[in-house]
Amino acid sequence: MFYTYVLQSEKDGKLYTGYTKDLDLRFEQHQKGQVESTMNRRPFKLIYYEACLGQADALKREKYLKTHYGKMFLKNRLKSYFTG
């Protein structure tokens, strides 16, 4: 399985989207500052993830979630999370 995931920075509130084969390990790497693109935005909350059977599908989903329509999908899907 491959996972597409969304993290929310507890420091600035911004979202980070990525994909990985090992979600637990990747989240731990983000939390420890071992990922260059997110090291200054720690700590994080894992707010969303999806499982895919193949790497190509997970990568496509990651790219989609980074688009305008993908961000709208996330806001709608996580509406109760964002509005409290």
N, CA, C and O atoms as a GROMACS GRO file, in nm:
protein
  336
    1MET      N    1   0.084  -0.119   0.000
    1MET     CA    2   0.000   0.000   0.000
    1MET      C    3   0.088   0.125   0.000
    1MET      O    4   0.198   0.126   0.055
    2PHE      N    5   0.038   0.229  -0.063
    2PHE     CA    6   0.100   0.361  -0.060
    2PHE      C    7  -0.004   0.458  -0.005
    2PHE      O    8  -0.124   0.439  -0.023
    3TYR      N    9   0.043   0.560   0.061
    3TYR     CA   10  -0.046   0.653   0.130
    3TYR      C   11  -0.022   0.795   0.082
    3TYR      O   12   0.092   0.840   0.072
    4THR      N   13  -0.130   0.865   0.054
    4THR     CA   14  -0.127   1.009   0.032
    4THR      C   15  -0.176   1.071   0.161
    4THR      O   16  -0.278   1.030   0.215
    5TYR      N   17  -0.104   1.170   0.211
    5TYR     CA   18  -0.137   1.224   0.343
    5TYR      C   19  -0.131   1.376   0.345
    5TYR      O   20  -0.067   1.439   0.261
    6VAL      N   21  -0.201   1.433   0.443
    6VAL     CA   22  -0.201   1.577   0.462
    6VAL      C   23  -0.167   1.605   0.608
    6VAL      O   24  -0.230   1.552   0.700
    7LEU      N   25  -0.067   1.688   0.628
    7LEU     CA   26  -0.028   1.730   0.762
    7LEU      C   27  -0.066   1.876   0.780
    7LEU      O   28  -0.068   1.953   0.684
    8GLN      N   29  -0.097   1.913   0.903
    8GLN     CA   30  -0.120   2.053   0.935
    8GLN      C   31  -0.015   2.095   1.037
    8GLN      O   32   0.001   2.031   1.141
    9SER      N   33   0.054   2.203   1.006
    9SER     CA   34   0.154   2.256   1.097
    9SER      C   35   0.085   2.320   1.216
    9SER      O   36  -0.003   2.404   1.199
   10GLU      N   37   0.126   2.282   1.336
   10GLU     CA   38   0.072   2.346   1.456
   10GLU      C   39   0.138   2.481   1.478
   10GLU      O   40   0.090   2.561   1.559
   11LYS      N   41   0.246   2.507   1.407
   11LYS     CA   42   0.318   2.635   1.420
   11LYS      C   43   0.250   2.745   1.338
   11LYS      O   44   0.225   2.855   1.389
   12ASP      N   45   0.221   2.716   1.210
   12ASP     CA   46   0.164   2.820   1.123
   12ASP      C   47   0.027   2.784   1.066
   12ASP      O   48  -0.034   2.866   0.997
   13GLY      N   49  -0.023   2.664   1.093
   13GLY     CA   50  -0.155   2.624   1.047
   13GLY      C   51  -0.162   2.580   0.902
   13GLY      O   52  -0.268   2.536   0.857
   14LYS      N   53  -0.053   2.590   0.828
   14LYS     CA   54  -0.053   2.555   0.686
   14LYS      C   55  -0.049   2.404   0.667
   14LYS      O   56  -0.007   2.329   0.754
   15LEU      N   57  -0.096   2.363   0.549
   15LEU     CA   58  -0.103   2.220   0.516
   15LEU      C   59   0.016   2.178   0.433
   15LEU      O   60   0.071   2.257   0.356
   16TYR      N   61   0.055   2.051   0.448
   16TYR     CA   62   0.158   1.989   0.367
   16TYR      C   63   0.102   1.858   0.316
   16TYR      O   64   0.047   1.780   0.394
   17THR      N   65   0.114   1.832   0.186
   17THR     CA   66   0.064   1.710   0.126
   17THR      C   67   0.180   1.630   0.070
   17THR      O   68   0.270   1.685   0.007
   18GLY      N   69   0.178   1.499   0.094
   18GLY     CA   70   0.283   1.412   0.043
   18GLY      C   71   0.231   1.271   0.024
   18GLY      O   72   0.113   1.244   0.046
   19TYR      N   73   0.321   1.181  -0.019
   19TYR     CA   74   0.285   1.041  -0.030
   19TYR      C   75   0.402   0.956   0.014
   19TYR      O   76   0.517   0.999   0.008
   20THR      N   77   0.372   0.834   0.059
   20THR     CA   78   0.476   0.746   0.112
   20THR      C   79   0.428   0.602   0.113
   20THR      O   80   0.309   0.574   0.100
   21LYS      N   81   0.523   0.511   0.128
   21LYS     CA   82   0.489   0.370   0.145
   21LYS      C   83   0.470   0.337   0.293
   21LYS      O   84   0.393   0.247   0.327
   22ASP      N   85   0.540   0.407   0.380
   22ASP     CA   86   0.533   0.381   0.525
   22ASP      C   87   0.488   0.509   0.596
   22ASP      O   88   0.569   0.596   0.628
   23LEU      N   89   0.359   0.518   0.622
   23LEU     CA   90   0.301   0.640   0.678
   23LEU      C   91   0.356   0.671   0.817
   23LEU      O   92   0.387   0.786   0.847
   24ASP      N   93   0.366   0.570   0.902
   24ASP     CA   94   0.416   0.593   1.038
   24ASP      C   95   0.559   0.647   1.037
   24ASP      O   96   0.590   0.744   1.108
   25LEU      N   97   0.646   0.586   0.958
   25LEU     CA   98   0.785   0.630   0.949
   25LEU      C   99   0.794   0.772   0.894
   25LEU      O  100   0.869   0.854   0.945
   26ARG      N  101   0.717   0.799   0.789
   26ARG     CA  102   0.724   0.931   0.726
   26ARG      C  103   0.674   1.040   0.821
   26ARG      O  104   0.733   1.148   0.828
   27PHE      N  105   0.568   1.011   0.895
   27PHE     CA  106   0.517   1.109   0.991
   27PHE      C  107   0.623   1.134   1.099
   27PHE      O  108   0.644   1.248   1.140
   28GLU      N  109   0.688   1.029   1.144
   28GLU     CA  110   0.795   1.042   1.244
   28GLU      C  111   0.910   1.128   1.189
   28GLU      O  112   0.966   1.211   1.262
   29GLN      N  113   0.945   1.109   1.063
   29GLN     CA  114   1.051   1.190   1.001
   29GLN      C  115   1.012   1.338   0.997
   29GLN      O  116   1.094   1.425   1.024
   30HIS      N  117   0.886   1.365   0.964
   30HIS     CA  118   0.840   1.504   0.965
   30HIS      C  119   0.850   1.562   1.106
   30HIS      O  120   0.897   1.674   1.124
   31GLN      N  121   0.806   1.488   1.205
   31GLN     CA  122   0.806   1.536   1.343
   31GLN      C  123   0.947   1.562   1.396
   31GLN      O  124   0.967   1.652   1.477
   32LYS      N  125   1.044   1.483   1.352
   32LYS     CA  126   1.182   1.496   1.400
   32LYS      C  127   1.263   1.600   1.321
   32LYS      O  128   1.378   1.626   1.354
   33GLY      N  129   1.202   1.658   1.218
   33GLY     CA  130   1.272   1.758   1.138
   33GLY      C  131   1.366   1.698   1.036
   33GLY      O  132   1.460   1.765   0.993
   34GLN      N  133   1.344   1.574   0.996
   34GLN     CA  134   1.430   1.507   0.900
   34GLN      C  135   1.387   1.527   0.755
   34GLN      O  136   1.449   1.474   0.663
   35VAL      N  137   1.280   1.604   0.735
   35VAL     CA  138   1.233   1.635   0.600
   35VAL      C  139   1.260   1.784   0.577
   35VAL      O  140   1.203   1.870   0.644
   36GLU      N  141   1.346   1.812   0.481
   36GLU     CA  142   1.394   1.948   0.460
   36GLU      C  143   1.282   2.049   0.436
   36GLU      O  144   1.287   2.161   0.486
   37SER      N  145   1.181   2.009   0.359
   37SER     CA  146   1.076   2.104   0.324
   37SER      C  147   0.984   2.139   0.440
   37SER      O  148   0.911   2.238   0.433
   38THR      N  149   0.985   2.061   0.547
   38THR     CA  150   0.894   2.089   0.659
   38THR      C  151   0.966   2.110   0.792
   38THR      O  152   0.899   2.131   0.894
   39MET      N  153   1.098   2.105   0.795
   39MET     CA  154   1.169   2.106   0.923
   39MET      C  155   1.143   2.232   1.006
   39MET      O  156   1.151   2.225   1.129
   40ASN      N  157   1.113   2.343   0.944
   40ASN     CA  158   1.091   2.467   1.019
   40ASN      C  159   0.945   2.491   1.054
   40ASN      O  160   0.911   2.595   1.110
   41ARG      N  161   0.859   2.395   1.023
   41ARG     CA  162   0.715   2.414   1.048
   41ARG      C  163   0.661   2.315   1.151
   41ARG      O  164   0.540   2.303   1.166
   42ARG      N  165   0.747   2.247   1.222
   42ARG     CA  166   0.706   2.148   1.323
   42ARG      C  167   0.646   2.215   1.444
   42ARG      O  168   0.674   2.332   1.470
   43PRO      N  169   0.565   2.145   1.520
   43PRO     CA  170   0.515   2.008   1.505
   43PRO      C  171   0.394   2.002   1.411
   43PRO      O  172   0.338   2.105   1.373
   44PHE      N  173   0.356   1.879   1.376
   44PHE     CA  174   0.247   1.855   1.282
   44PHE      C  175   0.139   1.768   1.343
   44PHE      O  176   0.161   1.693   1.438
   45LYS      N  177   0.021   1.780   1.282
   45LYS     CA  178  -0.088   1.686   1.308
   45LYS      C  179  -0.119   1.619   1.175
   45LYS      O  180  -0.125   1.685   1.071
   46LEU      N  181  -0.137   1.488   1.177
   46LEU     CA  182  -0.182   1.416   1.059
   46LEU      C  183  -0.334   1.433   1.055
   46LEU      O  184  -0.404   1.380   1.141
   47ILE      N  185  -0.384   1.506   0.955
   47ILE     CA  186  -0.527   1.534   0.953
   47ILE      C  187  -0.604   1.455   0.848
   47ILE      O  188  -0.727   1.451   0.852
   48TYR      N  189  -0.532   1.392   0.754
   48TYR     CA  190  -0.601   1.318   0.648
   48TYR      C  191  -0.504   1.224   0.579
   48TYR      O  192  -0.387   1.257   0.560
   49TYR      N  193  -0.552   1.106   0.542
   49TYR     CA  194  -0.474   1.018   0.456
   49TYR      C  195  -0.565   0.927   0.377
   49TYR      O  196  -0.678   0.899   0.417
   50GLU      N  197  -0.513   0.880   0.264
   50GLU     CA  198  -0.582   0.785   0.178
   50GLU      C  199  -0.485   0.674   0.144
   50GLU      O  200  -0.365   0.698   0.128
   51ALA      N  201  -0.534   0.553   0.132
   51ALA     CA  202  -0.452   0.439   0.093
   51ALA      C  203  -0.475   0.407  -0.054
   51ALA      O  204  -0.588   0.408  -0.102
   52CYS      N  205  -0.366   0.378  -0.124
   52CYS     CA  206  -0.372   0.340  -0.265
   52CYS      C  207  -0.296   0.210  -0.283
   52CYS      O  208  -0.202   0.182  -0.209
   53LEU      N  209  -0.337   0.130  -0.380
   53LEU     CA  210  -0.271   0.003  -0.404
   53LEU      C  211  -0.136   0.018  -0.472
   53LEU      O  212  -0.047  -0.066  -0.454
   54GLY      N  213  -0.119   0.125  -0.550
   54GLY     CA  214   0.007   0.143  -0.622
   54GLY      C  215   0.067   0.281  -0.604
   54GLY      O  216  -0.003   0.377  -0.568
   55GLN      N  217   0.196   0.290  -0.628
   55GLN     CA  218   0.267   0.417  -0.613
   55GLN      C  219   0.218   0.522  -0.712
   55GLN      O  220   0.204   0.639  -0.677
   56ALA      N  221   0.192   0.480  -0.835
   56ALA     CA  222   0.147   0.575  -0.937
   56ALA      C  223   0.016   0.640  -0.897
   56ALA      O  224  -0.003   0.760  -0.917
   57ASP      N  225  -0.076   0.562  -0.841
   57ASP     CA  226  -0.205   0.617  -0.798
   57ASP      C  227  -0.187   0.715  -0.682
   57ASP      O  228  -0.252   0.820  -0.679
   58ALA      N  229  -0.100   0.682  -0.587
   58ALA     CA  230  -0.075   0.771  -0.473
   58ALA      C  231  -0.012   0.901  -0.520
   58ALA      O  232  -0.048   1.008  -0.470
   59LEU      N  233   0.081   0.894  -0.614
   59LEU     CA  234   0.145   1.014  -0.667
   59LEU      C  235   0.044   1.103  -0.740
   59LEU      O  236   0.046   1.225  -0.725
   60LYS      N  237  -0.043   1.041  -0.820
   60LYS     CA  238  -0.148   1.117  -0.890
   60LYS      C  239  -0.240   1.186  -0.790
   60LYS      O  240  -0.278   1.302  -0.809
   61ARG      N  241  -0.275   1.115  -0.685
   61ARG     CA  242  -0.364   1.172  -0.584
   61ARG      C  243  -0.296   1.288  -0.512
   61ARG      O  244  -0.359   1.390  -0.485
   62GLU      N  245  -0.168   1.272  -0.480
   62GLU     CA  246  -0.093   1.381  -0.416
   62GLU      C  247  -0.094   1.505  -0.506
   62GLU      O  248  -0.122   1.616  -0.459
   63LYS      N  249  -0.065   1.486  -0.634
   63LYS     CA  250  -0.064   1.600  -0.726
   63LYS      C  251  -0.201   1.665  -0.736
   63LYS      O  252  -0.211   1.788  -0.743
   64TYR      N  253  -0.307   1.584  -0.737
   64TYR     CA  254  -0.442   1.639  -0.742
   64TYR      C  255  -0.472   1.721  -0.617
   64TYR      O  256  -0.526   1.831  -0.627
   65LEU      N  257  -0.438   1.669  -0.500
   65LEU     CA  258  -0.470   1.739  -0.375
   65LEU      C  259  -0.394   1.871  -0.362
   65LEU      O  260  -0.432   1.957  -0.282
   66LYS      N  261  -0.289   1.888  -0.439
   66LYS     CA  262  -0.213   2.013  -0.438
   66LYS      C  263  -0.271   2.117  -0.534
   66LYS      O  264  -0.228   2.233  -0.533
   67THR      N  265  -0.368   2.077  -0.617
   67THR     CA  266  -0.430   2.171  -0.711
   67THR      C  267  -0.540   2.251  -0.639
   67THR      O  268  -0.576   2.221  -0.525
   68HIS      N  269  -0.591   2.351  -0.707
   68HIS     CA  270  -0.700   2.431  -0.652
   68HIS      C  271  -0.821   2.342  -0.620
   68HIS      O  272  -0.880   2.352  -0.513
   69TYR      N  273  -0.856   2.255  -0.715
   69TYR     CA  274  -0.972   2.168  -0.693
   69TYR      C  275  -0.946   2.066  -0.582
   69TYR      O  276  -1.037   2.031  -0.507
   70GLY      N  277  -0.823   2.020  -0.571
   70GLY     CA  278  -0.788   1.928  -0.464
   70GLY      C  279  -0.798   1.994  -0.328
   70GLY      O  280  -0.842   1.932  -0.231
   71LYS      N  281  -0.756   2.119  -0.319
   71LYS     CA  282  -0.766   2.193  -0.193
   71LYS      C  283  -0.912   2.218  -0.157
   71LYS      O  284  -0.949   2.214  -0.039
   72MET      N  285  -0.996   2.244  -0.259
   72MET     CA  286  -1.139   2.259  -0.234
   72MET      C  287  -1.198   2.128  -0.184
   72MET      O  288  -1.282   2.127  -0.093
   73PHE      N  289  -1.155   2.016  -0.243
   73PHE     CA  290  -1.202   1.884  -0.199
   73PHE      C  291  -1.167   1.863  -0.051
   73PHE      O  292  -1.252   1.819   0.027
   74LEU      N  293  -1.044   1.893  -0.014
   74LEU     CA  294  -1.002   1.874   0.125
   74LEU      C  295  -1.082   1.962   0.220
   74LEU      O  296  -1.124   1.917   0.327
   75LYS      N  297  -1.102   2.087   0.183
   75LYS     CA  298  -1.180   2.177   0.269
   75LYS      C  299  -1.322   2.126   0.289
   75LYS      O  300  -1.377   2.135   0.398
   76ASN      N  301  -1.381   2.072   0.183
   76ASN     CA  302  -1.515   2.017   0.192
   76ASN      C  303  -1.515   1.885   0.271
   76ASN      O  304  -1.602   1.863   0.355
   77ARG      N  305  -1.418   1.801   0.244
   77ARG     CA  306  -1.409   1.670   0.311
   77ARG      C  307  -1.382   1.686   0.461
   77ARG      O  308  -1.432   1.608   0.542
   78LEU      N  309  -1.304   1.787   0.497
   78LEU     CA  310  -1.267   1.809   0.637
   78LEU      C  311  -1.338   1.931   0.696
   78LEU      O  312  -1.288   1.997   0.787
   79LYS      N  313  -1.455   1.960   0.641
   79LYS     CA  314  -1.530   2.080   0.680
   79LYS      C  315  -1.549   2.090   0.831
   79LYS      O  316  -1.525   2.196   0.890
   80SER      N  317  -1.591   1.983   0.895
   80SER     CA  318  -1.614   1.989   1.039
   80SER      C  319  -1.484   2.005   1.116
   80SER      O  320  -1.483   2.063   1.225
   81TYR      N  321  -1.372   1.954   1.062
   81TYR     CA  322  -1.242   1.972   1.128
   81TYR      C  323  -1.202   2.119   1.126
   81TYR      O  324  -1.159   2.174   1.228
   82PHE      N  325  -1.218   2.184   1.008
   82PHE     CA  326  -1.175   2.323   0.995
   82PHE      C  327  -1.269   2.422   1.064
   82PHE      O  328  -1.225   2.528   1.108
   83THR      N  329  -1.396   2.389   1.073
   83THR     CA  330  -1.491   2.483   1.134
   83THR      C  331  -1.514   2.457   1.283
   83THR      O  332  -1.573   2.539   1.353
   84GLY      N  333  -1.468   2.343   1.330
   84GLY     CA  334  -1.478   2.311   1.473
   84GLY      C  335  -1.607   2.257   1.504
   84GLY      O  336  -1.634   2.224   1.619
   0.00000   0.00000   0.00000
